[in-house]
Amino acid sequence: MAQDALYHRRRVRDLPLLRHWSRYRPWHKRSLRTKPWTLPDAPDLDMTPVRINISLPKCVLEGLDRKASARGMTRSALIAKAAQAYM
């Protein structure tokens, strides 16, 4: 987010003015009264664990184990969380 602001500052020179959320509140209340709304269905995600085999340098594996242990997680959970954050 900070990098985006710096990029915008360098390219555009003037940052947009911030507006208080209450300015939009009357429109929001009106919209809810006049239009029905629903939340879209979340896509079905298959969260079944799948066993994989990967090769890592020993020092990387030891680092993963230390980080996972410090966070009270399993090695698999740490790798899965890191992969999700990367995507």
N, C-alpha and C positions, 0 to 999 in steps of 0.2 A: 504494500500500500504506500509506504514511504517513497519507494522508487518510482511509483506511478506519479505521485505528487511532484517529485523532483523533475521527472521527464516532462510533465505538463507545464511546470514552471519554466523550464528551459525553452520549450517550444512555443508556448502561448504567451508567456510573460505574466498574464493576469489569471489568478485562480478564480474560479466561480465563487460567488458569494454563498455562504451557508445560510440556509433558511430554517427557522424553527419548525419542528414537526407540527405544532399546533395550527400553523397556517393552513395545513392540508386536512386537518381533522373534520371541519364541517362537511367537506366534500365526501370524506370517507363515511361519515354517519349517514348522509343522504344516500349514498350509493348502496349501503347495506339495507336501507329501508325500501328502496325501489327495485332492486335487482336481486333475484335469488342467486346464491353462489354455492358451489360445492368444491371440495378439495379433490384434485385429480388422484386417481389410484396410483399408488407407488408400483413400480415394476417389480415383478416377482424375481427376487435374487436367490439363487441357489447357494446357500451358505454351508453346504455339506463339506466337511474337511476332506481334502484329497492329499494322499501321501506322495511326496516328490523326493527325489535325490538330487542334491546339488553338491558341488565341490567348492570349498572355500579355503583360503590359506588359514593355517592354524591360528595365527595371531588375530585374524578377523573373527574366527569362531570364538576364541577366548574373550574378545571384546564384546561380542554379542551376548555371551553368557553372563559377563559382568553387568552389562546394562540391564539385561532381563532380570537378573537376580536383584539388582538395586531397585527395580520398579515393581518387584513382586509378580513378574510375568514369566511365562514359559518362553523358551527360545522361539518356538513356532509363533506364538502370539506377537512377539516383538517384530519378527520378520514380516508377518502379515500386516501389522499396523504400519510399519515403515513402507511396505509396498503400496498400501492404500493411500498413504500420505503422498507418495511419489506420483501416483496416478492422478 
